[in-house]
């Protein structure tokens, strides 16, 4: 148990160092990039810039977690090998899986942490980050109707919305059409504005034109009214543009969005890939943590140490290339969403297990 905690402590020591380094580089490069055009254009205050990067931190931590786990795992095993501690452990009869148990435990802890960040922290922090960046810095309206949802069909009623004023709680340019079973128009109501009455789904229309149609779809009567009160079962907040990316939503939110769009004729494959990636990405921390087992039987020489770390970085880059390639295939429909999200993890795990078994046999 003491050896287990000793290795686990070293693993997390190197993990924190690698995590701090990657976070520093992420923020530094983004800050340098924004100083070229973004900051001079919008001239945000120091407080807004600080809040923007503060709310970005959970997302950066999640993205950096596999990279940090990879570097921590390899560095831990390589340095234990250089001090001959691994040799002493193997001489005492400890096998690779017993020595690597702390790495697996560390990977599980990181996977659970990544899942908590992805499901509970990032959906909130990313929403606040986009609000600071797009509304408070860039000056875009705080409420915008999402693209593709400016119309809504409920039974035989079709609602077409214009812009929405959040302060007045009113739509500009509203059109309501009632259609028959063969899609011919029965009645059309057009209004210059529609203000919510905040009770019983009531809306007060202004500048109203009511058109009635016959069975052939010809206009039979036009009635104009200054004001008119109707019931319109519309939840305005469900029409609001989602500022967050699918990767910034929780798995539950993605599931609800997929169910809501699967019958609308839209392409939901990218959403399904992101839905499965919500579990596959945290699991990657376990896989890359086990990569340190590959270097358990490496030489103690400095040249071999440097070679091992460079090889680990090469394997890590290959893993991200494979993962992005499989995700692209999944979003295009060439692979199933679940397979595209998990394929890179499965391949790397198989390679690690094979290399550990081969190194163990060779060292005997």
C-alpha positions in Angstrom: 0.0 0.0 0.0 2.9 2.3 0.8 4.4 1.8 -2.7 1.0 2.3 -4.3 0.6 5.7 -2.6 4.2 6.6 -3.3 3.7 6.1 -7.1 0.3 7.8 -7.0 1.8 10.8 -5.2 4.5 11.1 -7.9 1.9 10.7 -10.6 -0.2 13.6 -9.3 2.8 15.7 -8.6 3.9 15.5 -12.3 0.2 15.8 -13.4 -0.3 19.2 -11.6 2.9 20.5 -13.1 1.9 19.4 -16.6 -1.6 20.8 -16.1 -0.3 24.2 -15.0 2.1 24.3 -17.9 -0.6 23.4 -20.5 -3.1 25.9 -19.0 -0.5 28.6 -19.1 0.3 27.9 -22.7 -3.4 27.8 -23.7 -4.1 31.2 -22.1 -0.9 32.8 -23.2 -1.4 31.9 -26.9 -5.0 32.9 -26.8 -4.2 36.2 -25.2 -1.4 36.9 -27.7 -3.8 36.1 -30.5 -6.5 38.4 -29.1 -4.1 41.3 -28.6 -3.6 41.6 -32.4 -7.2 42.5 -33.4 -9.8 41.5 -30.8 -8.8 43.6 -27.8 -7.9 46.7 -29.9 -11.3 46.5 -31.7 -13.6 46.1 -28.6 -11.3 47.7 -25.9 -12.6 45.5 -23.0 -11.9 46.5 -19.4 -9.3 44.4 -17.4 -12.2 43.1 -15.3 -14.1 41.7 -18.3 -10.9 40.1 -19.7 -10.2 38.5 -16.3 -13.8 37.2 -16.1 -13.6 35.8 -19.6 -10.5 33.8 -19.0 -11.8 32.7 -15.5 -14.9 31.2 -17.1 -12.7 29.5 -19.7 -10.6 27.7 -17.1 -12.9 24.6 -16.6 -13.0 24.0 -20.4 -9.2 24.4 -20.7 -8.7 22.0 -17.7 -10.9 19.4 -19.4 -9.0 19.7 -22.7 -5.6 19.6 -21.0 -6.4 16.6 -18.7 -5.5 13.8 -21.2 -2.3 15.7 -22.2 -1.3 16.2 -18.6 -2.1 12.6 -17.7 0.0 11.3 -20.6 3.1 13.4 -19.6 2.6 12.6 -15.9 2.4 8.9 -16.5 5.4 8.6 -18.8 7.5 11.0 -16.6 6.6 9.1 -13.5 7.7 5.7 -14.9 10.8 6.9 -16.7 12.1 8.7 -13.6 11.4 5.7 -11.3 13.4 3.7 -13.8 16.3 6.1 -13.8 16.6 5.8 -10.0 16.4 1.9 -10.3 13.3 1.9 -8.1 11.4 0.0 -10.8 14.2 -2.6 -10.9 13.9 -3.1 -7.2 10.1 -3.5 -7.5 10.5 -6.1 -10.2 13.1 -7.9 -8.2 10.6 -8.1 -5.3 8.2 -9.9 -7.6 5.9 -7.1 -8.5 4.5 -7.4 -12.0 3.7 -4.6 -14.4 0.0 -4.5 -13.6 0.7 -4.2 -9.8 3.2 -1.5 -10.4 0.9 0.2 -12.8 -2.1 0.0 -10.5 -1.5 3.6 -9.2 -1.5 4.9 -12.7 -4.8 3.2 -13.4 -6.2 4.6 -10.1 -5.0 8.1 -11.1 -6.6 7.7 -14.5 -9.9 6.7 -12.9 -9.8 9.8 -10.6 -9.0 12.0 -13.6 -11.8 10.4 -15.6 -14.3 11.0 -12.9 -13.1 14.6 -12.5 -13.4 15.2 -16.2 -16.9 13.8 -16.2 -17.9 16.1 -13.4 -16.4 19.1 -15.2 -18.1 18.1 -18.4 -21.6 17.5 -16.9 -21.9 20.1 -14.2 -19.2 22.8 -14.4 -18.6 23.6 -18.0 -22.2 23.9 -19.1 -22.6 26.8 -16.6 -19.1 28.4 -16.9 -19.2 28.3 -20.7 -22.6 30.0 -20.8 -21.2 32.8 -18.6 -18.0 33.0 -20.7 -20.0 33.4 -23.9 -22.2 36.1 -22.3 -19.2 38.1 -21.2 -17.4 37.7 -24.5 -20.4 38.2 -26.9 -22.7 40.5 -24.9 -20.5 42.5 -22.5 -17.4 42.8 -24.7 -18.7 42.6 -28.3 -22.0 44.3 -27.6 -24.4 41.8 -29.3 -28.0 41.6 -28.0 -28.4 39.6 -24.9 -31.4 37.8 -26.4 -31.5 36.5 -30.0 -33.8 34.1 -31.7 -31.9 31.1 -32.9 -31.4 30.5 -36.6 -33.9 28.0 -38.0 -36.4 28.4 -35.2 -38.0 31.7 -36.4 -41.0 29.5 -37.2 -42.9 27.0 -35.1 -45.7 24.5 -35.9 -48.2 23.4 -33.3 -51.0 21.3 -34.7 -52.7 23.2 -37.5 -51.0 26.5 -36.4 -47.8 27.9 -37.9 -46.1 30.8 -36.1 -43.5 32.9 -37.8 -41.5 35.3 -35.5 -39.5 38.4 -36.2 -37.0 40.0 -33.8 -37.6 39.9 -30.1 -37.1 42.8 -27.6 -36.2 41.3 -24.3 -36.9 44.5 -22.3 -40.3 45.0 -23.8 -41.0 41.3 -24.0 -42.4 41.8 -27.5 -42.0 40.3 -31.0 -41.7 42.6 -34.0 -43.4 41.3 -37.2 -45.4 38.2 -36.1 -47.4 36.0 -38.5 -49.7 33.2 -37.5 -51.2 30.9 -40.1 -53.9 28.3 -39.6 -53.8 25.5 -42.3 -56.1 22.7 -43.4 -55.1 19.0 -43.5 -53.9 19.5 -47.1 -51.8 22.5 -46.1 -54.0 25.1 -47.8 -54.3 28.3 -45.7 -57.5 28.8 -43.7 -56.6 32.1 -41.9 -53.6 34.3 -41.5 -52.9 36.9 -38.8 -50.2 39.4 -39.3 -49.1 41.9 -36.6 -46.5 44.6 -36.4 -45.8 43.7 -32.8 -46.9 41.1 -30.2 -46.3 41.8 -26.5 -46.5 39.1 -23.8 -49.1 39.6 -21.1 -47.2 37.2 -18.8 -50.4 35.2 -17.9 -52.3 32.4 -19.5 -50.1 32.5 -22.6 -51.8 35.8 -23.6 -50.2 38.1 -26.2 -51.4 41.6 -27.1 -51.1 42.2 -30.9 -50.8 45.7 -32.5 -51.3 46.7 -36.1 -53.2 43.5 -37.0 -54.3 42.3 -40.4 -56.6 39.1 -40.5 -57.0 37.3 -43.8 -59.5 34.6 -44.4 -59.2 32.1 -47.2 -61.6 29.8 -49.1 -61.1 26.1 -49.8 -59.0 26.9 -52.9 -56.7 29.2 -50.9 -58.0 32.5 -52.2 -58.4 35.5 -50.0 -62.1 36.1 -49.2 -61.8 38.8 -46.5 -59.2 41.1 -44.9 -59.9 42.6 -41.5 -57.7 45.3 -39.9 -57.5 45.9 -36.2 -55.5 48.3 -34.1 -55.3 45.8 -31.2 -56.1 42.1 -30.6 -55.4 39.7 -27.8 -54.7 36.0 -28.5 -53.4 33.0 -26.8 -50.1 31.7 -28.2 -48.5 28.7 -26.4 -44.9 29.8 -27.1 -42.0 29.6 -24.6 -39.8 32.5 -25.8 -36.8 31.1 -23.9 -36.9 27.9 -25.9 -36.5 30.0 -29.1 -33.4 31.7 -27.8 -30.1 31.2 -29.7 -27.8 28.8 -27.8 -24.5 30.5 -27.5 -22.7 27.3 -26.2 -21.2 24.8 -28.5 -22.5 21.2 -28.4 -19.2 20.2 -26.7 -20.0 22.7 -23.9 -23.4 21.2 -23.1 -24.1 18.4 -20.7 -24.9 14.9 -21.9 -28.5 15.4 -20.7 -28.8 18.6 -22.6 -27.5 17.0 -25.8 -30.0 14.1 -25.4 -32.9 16.6 -25.1 -31.6 18.6 -28.1 -31.2 15.4 -30.2 -34.8 14.3 -29.4 -36.1 17.8 -30.2 -34.4 17.9 -33.6 -34.5 14.4 -34.9 -37.9 14.9 -36.6 -37.1 18.4 -37.9 -35.1 17.2 -40.9 -31.8 18.6 -39.5 -28.6 16.7 -39.5 -28.2 15.4 -35.9 -25.2 13.2 -36.5 -22.7 15.8 -35.1 -24.8 16.0 -32.0 -24.9 12.2 -31.6 -21.1 12.0 -32.0 -20.7 14.7 -29.3 -23.2 12.8 -27.1 -21.1 9.7 -27.1 -17.9 11.7 -26.8 -19.1 13.0 -23.5 -18.2 9.5 -22.0 -15.4 8.6 -24.4 -13.3 11.7 -23.7 -13.1 11.3 -19.9 -12.2 7.6 -20.5 -9.2 8.8 -22.5 -7.6 9.9 -19.3 -7.5 6.3 -18.1 -6.0 5.0 -21.4 -3.2 7.6 -21.6 -2.4 7.1 -17.9 -1.7 3.5 -18.7 0.7 4.5 -21.4 3.4 4.8 -18.7 3.5 1.0 -18.5 5.0 0.9 -21.9 8.2 2.5 -20.5 8.5 0.3 -17.4 11.2 -1.8 -19.0 13.1 1.1 -20.7 16.8 1.7 -20.0 18.0 4.0 -17.2 20.3 6.0 -19.5 19.6 9.7 -20.1 19.4 9.3 -23.8 16.8 6.5 -23.4 14.8 8.7 -21.0 14.7 11.6 -23.6 13.8 9.1 -26.3 11.0 7.7 -24.2 9.4 11.1 -23.5 9.6 12.0 -27.2 8.1 8.7 -28.1 5.3 9.3 -25.6 4.6 12.7 -27.2 4.5 11.1 -30.6 2.0 8.5 -29.4 -0.1 11.3 -27.9 -0.1 13.2 -31.1 -1.0 10.1 -33.0 -3.9 9.5 -30.6 -5.3 12.9 -31.1 -4.9 12.6 -34.9 -6.8 9.3 -34.8 -9.5 10.6 -32.5 -10.2 13.7 -34.7 -10.2 11.6 -37.8 -12.7 9.1 -36.4 -14.9 12.0 -35.1 -14.9 13.5 -38.6 -15.9 10.2 -40.1 -18.7 9.9 -37.6 -20.0 13.4 -38.3 -20.1 12.6 -42.0 -22.0 9.4 -41.4 -19.2 7.0 -42.5 -19.0 5.5 -39.0 -21.6 5.0 -36.3 -21.5 7.9 -33.7 -20.6 5.5 -30.8 -17.7 3.8 -32.7 -16.3 7.1 -33.9 -16.2 8.4 -30.3 -14.6 5.3 -28.8 -12.4 4.0 -31.6 -9.2 5.9 -30.7 -9.5 4.8 -27.1 -9.9 1.2 -28.0 -6.9 1.2 -30.5 -4.6 2.9 -28.0 -5.6 0.6 -25.2 -4.9 -2.4 -27.3 -1.5 -1.1 -28.3 -0.5 -0.3 -24.7 -1.6 -3.8 -23.5 0.3 -5.5 -26.4 3.5 -3.5 -25.7 3.4 -4.2 -22.0 3.0 -8.0 -22.6 5.8 -8.0 -25.3 8.2 -6.0 -23.0 7.4 -8.3 -20.1 8.2 -11.4 -22.2 11.3 -9.9 -23.7 12.7 -8.9 -20.2 12.5 -12.4 -18.8 
